[in-house]
Amino acid sequence: MHSIVAWEGGKEDNMARKQTHREEHKQRNDLTGEHKVGDAGQIVLACLFAATWISDTFFLKYTTFLNHYVSLGIRIPLGVVLLVLSGYMARTGLSIVFGEKRETPGVITKSVFGVVRHPVYLSEILLYLGLLILSISLVAAAVWIIAIGFLHYISRSEERLLIARFGEDYEKYMREVPMWIPLLRKR
C-alpha cells in the first residue's frame, strides 16, 4: 500500500513539473509560439504510426512483403543511421530552443537551425523513416506521409508567426536556409 501512495505522489509531482515547464515556456518572451493543435496532432500521429508499424511488422504482416526484397544488411545500417540522426537533430534542436534563454529574442540560425528551418519536425520525419526502413510496412508508410503533410502544415503556420514577429530577418533566413532538405538551398 505504501509503494502505491509513493508512486501516485511521484506521478502528481511529475505532472506538476510538466505544468510548471509549460507555464515557464508561455512566459518566455524569446519563444514565439506553436500551432494550437501541433502537439496534440503530433501525439495522435505518433501513436497511430507506432500502432500500425508494430501491429503490421510483428503481428499482422499484411503490408510488409517488401522486406523480403530488401536485405537486412541494407535496412539495418540505413535505419540505424536515420534513427541516430533523428535523435541528434531532436536533442540539439530542442535544447537550443528550450534549454537556452535568449536575452534578446531573434531568429535562431545556429547549429541544426543553420541546416534546415525545422530540425525538430524533420527529426520526427526521420524517426518514422528509420523505423520504416528497418521494417517496411506500407500501411505505416501511409501514416508517415500523412504525418509529413501535418508537419508541413504546422511549420508553415509557425513560419507566419515568425515572419509577423521578426519580419525581414526571418524572411532572409527563409531565403538562406531550406525548410526540409539541406541540399536544396534557395539562393
Summary of the structure (lengths in Angstrom):
residues: 187
radius of gyration: 19.4
end to end distance: 65.0
largest distance: 65.0
contacts: 502
relative contact order: 0.13
helix: 74%
strand: 0%
